[in-house]
């Protein structure tokens, strides 16, 4: 039997969600799938019925305010390098023991290197090729990290057989700022990986969809420490504007309850299994600026207010491009006063943001990312 080894970056759930959709498509073709990851994504993959082997975590540092901490990340750089080496040794062991036909890496460079050393074809899914650190760092450190990442990471990705970018093709690419240095001959824009065949809805979600007020879906995502400050602001907004808006909140906790309940008049999910239905049903989405989240918003043709993680340059680039494309406004995470959010919602509703979102949705729906992704992987099995 053909076997595919998926190695998934463990910061946030977007990487795991899209690779689970690709894995299900491969299973239908009779392929055995095995994952590796760490943290919340590893648990999430197992809860979705797939085998997932734990590997040591490698990640940046976040502060209690929900912002990326560039200073703490730089200070821990030797530990990050050591952890990367340990992670690589785990991946070498896993790939050698399982002997897969293909190694698929979603943004995990150690698995690319391990796959190459084990003489396996490697397919990489990627929406960020290099690390652009926060400009809050001293200029020499900023330049050194940027140059090192650009020359080092991009060389790793470019050793892959194919680089699949789960995004719209130019000039609509959300992650365009983050793809510098990739080998264009190996790149393939698949479109956003959104599998609607598994969509669900519940009674309270249907009630939300039928509300005559302006409907707002606040989707919270990202690493654990980045979620709580934004969740507090979402609940504060719900308390003040519960008469004006119909609000649904997803707290983004993958280990939380999937049964909705009421909080300050809003529909509240600890973990939301009906996210696609709520996005499609609402008038405005408020969310972080993660690539997977923006992809779902575009696919369903909804305007958005995006709150990138502070100092997380990938999300800042995503949000900047979304605003440039005309379907979103960007709001600083330290400016989440209820009155300002209300003002932004009104601007979205009265402007041309929805029309632009619908135009981008029509482009997204012409693509077939699951078929294209599965066929590319199978071609190397």
C-alpha positions in Angstrom: 0.0 0.0 0.0 1.2 3.5 -0.8 2.0 5.5 2.4 2.3 9.3 2.8 4.0 10.9 5.7 2.6 14.4 6.6 4.8 16.6 8.8 2.8 19.6 10.1 4.1 22.8 11.7 2.6 23.0 15.2 1.9 26.7 15.8 -1.8 27.4 15.4 -4.2 24.9 13.8 -4.4 26.2 10.2 -1.6 23.9 8.9 -3.2 20.8 10.5 -6.7 21.7 9.2 -5.7 22.0 5.6 -3.5 18.9 5.7 -6.3 16.8 7.2 -8.4 17.7 4.2 -5.7 16.6 1.9 -5.1 13.4 3.9 -8.8 12.5 3.6 -8.7 13.0 -0.1 -5.7 10.6 -0.3 -7.4 8.0 1.9 -10.2 7.8 -0.7 -7.5 6.8 -3.2 -6.4 4.0 -0.9 -3.3 5.7 0.5 -2.2 5.1 4.1 -1.5 8.4 5.9 0.6 9.0 9.0 1.2 12.4 10.6 3.9 14.0 12.8 3.4 17.3 14.7 3.4 18.8 18.2 1.3 20.7 20.7 -2.4 21.4 20.0 -2.3 20.4 16.3 -1.0 16.9 17.2 -3.9 16.3 19.6 -6.3 17.8 17.0 -5.1 15.4 14.3 -5.6 12.4 16.5 -9.1 13.5 17.5 -9.8 13.6 13.8 -9.0 9.9 13.4 -5.4 9.9 12.1 -2.2 8.5 13.6 0.1 11.3 14.7 3.5 10.9 16.2 4.7 13.6 18.6 7.9 15.5 17.7 9.7 18.1 19.8 8.2 21.6 19.5 10.1 24.5 17.7 8.4 27.9 17.9 8.7 31.6 18.6 7.7 33.2 21.9 4.5 35.2 22.7 3.9 37.6 25.5 0.9 37.7 27.9 -0.6 40.5 25.7 -0.9 38.1 22.8 1.9 39.7 20.8 4.9 37.9 19.4 7.9 38.8 21.6 10.9 39.4 19.3 13.4 40.0 22.1 12.5 36.7 23.9 12.6 34.8 20.6 16.1 36.2 19.7 17.4 35.4 23.2 16.2 31.8 22.9 17.7 31.4 19.4 20.4 28.9 20.5 17.7 26.8 22.2 15.6 27.0 19.0 18.5 25.7 16.9 19.1 22.9 19.4 15.4 22.0 19.4 15.4 22.0 15.6 18.2 19.5 15.6 16.3 17.2 18.0 13.2 17.6 15.9 15.2 16.6 12.8 16.5 13.5 14.6 12.9 12.5 15.4 11.8 13.0 11.8 14.8 11.0 10.5 13.8 8.1 12.8 10.1 8.3 11.8 10.7 8.4 8.1 13.4 5.7 8.2 11.1 3.4 10.2 7.9 4.0 8.2 9.5 4.1 4.8 6.8 6.3 3.2 6.4 6.7 -0.6 6.3 10.5 -0.2 7.1 13.0 2.6 4.7 16.0 2.7 5.8 18.9 4.8 3.5 21.8 5.7 6.0 24.5 6.7 8.3 22.2 8.7 11.9 22.5 7.4 13.3 19.7 9.5 11.0 17.2 7.8 12.1 18.4 4.3 15.8 17.8 5.2 15.0 14.5 6.8 13.1 13.4 3.8 15.9 14.4 1.4 18.5 12.6 3.5 16.3 9.4 3.5 16.1 9.8 -0.3 12.3 10.3 -0.4 10.5 12.7 -2.7 9.4 15.7 -0.7 6.3 17.9 -1.4 6.1 21.1 0.6 2.9 23.1 1.3 3.9 26.7 2.1 2.6 30.2 2.6 5.7 31.6 4.3 9.1 31.0 2.8 11.3 33.0 5.1 11.2 34.8 8.5 11.0 38.5 8.4 11.5 39.5 12.1 9.9 42.4 13.8 11.3 45.8 12.9 11.3 46.6 16.6 14.6 44.7 16.9 17.9 46.6 16.5 18.7 47.0 12.9 21.9 44.7 12.8 19.9 41.9 14.4 16.9 42.4 12.1 19.2 42.4 9.0 21.1 39.3 10.2 17.9 37.3 10.9 16.3 38.4 7.6 19.4 37.5 5.5 20.0 34.2 7.3 16.4 33.1 6.9 16.2 34.2 3.3 19.4 32.4 2.3 18.8 29.4 4.6 15.1 28.5 4.7 14.4 29.2 1.0 17.2 26.9 0.0 15.6 24.1 2.1 12.1 24.6 0.6 13.6 24.8 -3.0 15.0 21.3 -2.6 11.4 20.0 -2.6 10.1 18.3 -5.7 7.1 20.6 -5.7 6.1 23.6 -3.6 2.3 23.9 -3.3 1.1 27.3 -2.3 -2.5 27.0 -0.9 -3.4 30.4 -2.1 -4.9 32.3 -5.0 -2.6 32.8 -8.0 -1.1 36.3 -8.6 -2.2 39.1 -8.5 -4.6 37.9 -5.8 -2.1 36.0 -3.6 -2.7 36.8 0.1 0.8 35.5 1.1 2.7 37.2 -1.7 4.9 39.2 0.7 6.0 36.0 2.4 7.0 33.9 -0.7 10.1 35.8 -1.8 13.0 33.5 -2.8 11.0 30.4 -3.8 11.8 28.6 -7.1 9.0 29.7 -9.4 9.5 26.6 -11.6 8.5 24.4 -8.6 5.6 26.5 -7.3 2.0 25.6 -7.9 -0.9 27.7 -6.6 -3.6 25.4 -5.6 -6.2 27.8 -4.2 -7.4 27.8 -0.6 -7.9 24.3 0.8 -11.5 24.4 2.0 -13.4 21.1 2.1 -17.1 21.9 2.4 -18.2 18.3 2.2 -17.8 18.0 6.0 -19.8 21.1 6.8 -22.1 20.8 9.8 -24.7 23.1 11.4 -26.6 23.0 14.7 -29.9 24.4 15.9 -28.4 27.5 17.5 -26.2 28.2 14.4 -29.4 28.1 12.2 -31.1 30.5 14.6 -28.1 32.8 14.3 -28.3 32.6 10.5 -32.0 33.6 10.5 -31.5 36.7 12.7 -32.6 39.9 11.0 -29.9 42.1 12.7 -26.4 42.5 11.3 -24.6 39.2 11.9 -21.0 39.2 13.1 -18.9 36.1 13.4 -15.8 36.6 15.6 -13.4 33.8 14.9 -10.4 33.6 17.4 -7.5 31.5 16.3 -3.7 31.1 16.7 -1.3 29.9 19.4 -2.8 29.6 22.9 -1.2 32.7 24.4 -2.5 34.9 21.5 -6.1 33.9 21.9 -7.1 35.1 25.4 -6.6 38.8 25.1 -8.7 39.0 21.9 -11.4 36.7 23.4 -11.8 39.2 26.3 -12.3 42.0 23.9 -14.9 40.0 21.9 -16.9 39.4 25.1 -16.6 43.0 26.0 -17.9 44.0 22.6 -20.8 41.5 22.8 -21.9 42.9 26.2 -22.1 46.5 24.9 -23.7 45.8 21.5 -25.9 42.8 22.1 -29.0 44.7 21.1 -27.5 46.1 17.9 -25.7 43.0 16.5 -26.3 39.2 16.4 -22.8 37.9 17.4 -21.3 34.5 17.3 -17.9 33.9 18.9 -15.5 31.0 18.4 -12.9 30.9 21.2 -10.6 28.7 19.1 -9.8 26.1 21.8 -9.4 22.7 20.1 -9.8 20.9 23.4 -13.0 22.8 24.3 -16.7 21.9 24.0 -18.3 21.8 20.6 -21.8 22.5 22.0 -22.7 26.2 21.8 -24.1 28.3 24.7 -24.9 31.9 25.4 -22.4 34.4 26.8 -23.5 38.0 27.2 -26.2 37.5 24.7 -23.9 36.1 22.0 -23.6 32.6 20.6 -20.4 31.1 22.0 -18.4 28.1 21.0 -15.2 27.0 22.8 -14.4 25.0 19.7 -16.6 25.7 16.6 -17.3 22.7 14.4 -19.7 24.8 12.2 -17.3 27.6 11.3 -17.9 27.4 7.5 -21.7 27.7 8.1 -21.3 30.7 10.4 -18.9 32.5 8.0 -21.3 31.9 5.1 -24.3 33.1 7.2 -22.8 36.3 8.7 -22.4 39.8 7.3 -19.0 40.5 8.7 -16.2 38.3 10.0 -13.7 39.5 12.7 -10.6 37.4 13.0 -6.9 37.1 13.3 -5.0 37.3 10.0 -3.9 33.7 9.8 -3.6 32.4 6.2 -6.1 29.6 6.6 -8.7 31.8 8.2 -8.4 34.4 5.5 -8.7 31.7 2.9 -12.0 30.5 4.3 -13.3 34.1 4.5 -12.4 34.7 0.8 -13.8 31.3 -0.3 -17.2 32.2 1.3 -17.2 35.7 -0.1 -17.4 37.7 3.2 -15.8 41.0 4.1 -13.7 41.1 7.2 -12.0 43.0 10.0 -8.5 41.5 10.5 -6.5 41.7 13.7 -3.0 40.5 13.0 -0.9 39.2 15.9 1.4 42.1 16.9 4.9 41.7 15.6 4.0 38.6 13.7 5.1 39.8 10.3 3.5 36.9 8.3 0.0 37.9 9.6 0.8 41.6 9.1 1.6 40.8 5.5 -1.5 38.8 5.0 -3.7 41.6 6.5 -2.0 44.2 4.4 -2.7 42.3 1.2 -6.3 41.6 2.2 -6.9 45.3 2.8 -5.2 46.1 -0.5 -7.6 43.7 -2.3 -10.5 45.7 -0.9 -12.5 43.1 1.1 -11.0 43.8 4.6 -10.0 46.4 7.1 -7.1 46.0 9.5 -7.4 46.8 13.2 -4.5 46.9 15.7 -4.9 44.4 18.5 -4.3 47.2 21.0 -7.1 49.3 19.6 -10.0 46.9 20.2 -12.4 49.3 22.0 -16.0 48.4 21.4 -16.8 51.8 19.8 -14.0 51.4 17.3 -15.0 47.9 16.3 -18.6 49.2 15.9 -17.3 52.0 13.6 -15.3 49.5 11.5 -18.3 47.2 11.1 -20.4 50.1 9.9 -17.8 51.1 7.4 -17.6 47.5 6.1 -21.4 47.3 5.8 -21.8 50.7 4.0 -18.8 50.2 1.7 -17.9 48.1 -1.3 -16.1 45.4 0.8 -18.8 42.7 0.3 -18.8 43.2 -3.5 -15.1 42.8 -3.6 -15.2 39.7 -1.4 -17.8 38.1 -3.7 -15.6 38.7 -6.7 -12.6 37.0 -5.0 -14.9 34.1 -3.9 -15.7 33.5 -7.6 -12.0 33.2 -8.4 -11.4 30.9 -5.4 -14.3 28.6 -6.4 -13.0 28.0 -9.9 -10.0 26.2 -8.4 -9.9 22.6 -7.2 -7.2 22.5 -4.5 -8.0 19.1 -3.0 -7.8 17.3 -6.4 -4.7 19.2 -7.5 -2.9 18.6 -4.1 -3.8 14.9 -4.1 -2.9 14.3 -7.7 0.5 16.1 -7.2 1.3 13.9 -4.2 0.1 10.7 -5.9 2.3 11.4 -8.9 5.4 10.9 -6.7 4.1 7.7 -5.0 
